């Protein structure tokens, strides 16, 4: 199973994202966080394989904590300017998903990550 931590300041958005993840075979949501500090703490405790990270968090921006995760990160944000996307990727995000998105878009990104994850694991 690929363990996922969902990070979004909006409780409902985090719930929706988690429900999308749970529908994809071989993925499980191990936690949700609503602040950067909570995300870092939970990532250290839960050791997810993947973090779905919102850019806009109440205590810090998501980019400021990307390097603190020992997991792959997909940034999910409403910010659609090139500089923001480039900054996320430069700081280590493996993908960037623009809000709002259709559930199928997230499913496609998760399936692509699963292929990548299997490749790295040697499966």
C-alpha positions in Angstrom: 0.0 0.0 0.0 1.1 3.5 -0.8 0.6 5.6 2.4 -0.7 9.2 1.8 -0.8 12.3 4.0 -3.3 14.9 2.9 -2.6 18.5 3.9 -5.1 21.3 3.3 -6.2 24.1 5.5 -9.9 23.5 4.6 -11.2 20.5 6.4 -13.8 19.7 3.7 -11.3 19.9 0.9 -9.0 17.6 2.8 -11.9 15.2 3.3 -12.8 15.2 -0.4 -9.1 14.7 -1.4 -8.8 11.8 1.0 -12.0 10.2 -0.4 -10.5 10.4 -3.9 -7.3 8.8 -2.7 -9.1 6.0 -0.9 -10.9 5.0 -4.1 -7.6 4.3 -5.9 -6.3 0.7 -5.5 -3.1 0.3 -3.5 -3.4 3.8 -1.8 -4.4 4.5 1.8 -4.8 7.8 3.6 -2.8 7.5 6.8 -3.6 11.1 8.0 -4.8 14.6 7.3 -3.3 17.8 8.5 -4.6 21.4 8.3 -1.4 23.4 9.2 2.2 23.2 8.1 3.3 22.3 11.7 0.8 19.5 11.9 1.8 18.2 8.5 5.5 18.0 9.5 4.7 16.3 12.8 2.3 13.8 11.2 4.8 13.1 8.4 7.5 12.3 11.0 5.1 10.0 12.9 3.3 8.3 10.1 6.1 8.0 7.5 3.9 8.5 4.4 5.1 7.6 0.9 3.3 10.6 -0.6 2.1 14.0 0.7 -0.6 15.9 -1.1 0.3 19.4 0.0 -1.7 22.7 -0.3 0.3 25.8 -0.8 -1.9 28.1 1.4 -1.7 27.0 5.0 -2.5 29.2 8.0 0.9 29.0 9.7 3.3 28.8 6.7 3.2 28.3 3.0 3.4 24.7 1.8 6.6 25.4 -0.1 8.4 26.2 3.1 8.0 22.7 4.4 8.4 20.5 1.3 12.1 19.8 2.2 11.0 18.6 5.6 9.2 15.6 4.2 10.9 12.3 3.6 8.2 11.5 1.1 7.3 12.5 -2.4 5.1 15.6 -2.6 2.4 16.6 -5.0 1.4 20.3 -4.5 -2.3 21.0 -4.9 -3.0 24.7 -5.2 -5.2 27.4 -6.7 -2.0 29.4 -7.6 -1.7 29.2 -11.3 1.2 31.5 -12.1 4.4 30.1 -13.6 6.6 31.3 -10.8 4.6 29.5 -8.2 4.7 26.2 -10.1 8.4 26.6 -10.8 9.1 27.3 -7.1 7.2 24.2 -6.0 9.1 22.0 -8.5 12.4 23.6 -7.6 11.8 22.8 -4.0 11.2 19.2 -4.6 7.6 18.6 -5.5 7.2 15.8 -8.1 4.0 17.2 -9.5 1.7 20.2 -9.3 -2.1 20.0 -9.5 -4.2 23.1 -10.0 -7.4 23.6 -8.0 -10.2 23.0 -8.9 -9.7 19.7 -10.6 -11.8 16.7 -11.7 -11.3 13.6 -9.6 -10.0 11.8 -12.6 -7.0 14.2 -12.8 -6.0 13.3 -9.2 -6.5 9.6 -9.9 -4.3 9.8 -13.0 -1.5 11.5 -11.0 -1.8 8.9 -8.2 -1.6 6.1 -10.8 1.4 7.7 -12.3 3.0 7.9 -8.9 2.2 4.3 -8.2 4.1 3.2 -11.3 7.0 5.4 -10.3 6.9 4.0 -6.7 6.9 0.4 -8.0 9.8 1.1 -10.3 11.9 2.5 -7.4 11.0 -0.4 -5.2 12.1 -2.8 -7.9 8.7 -4.4 -8.3 
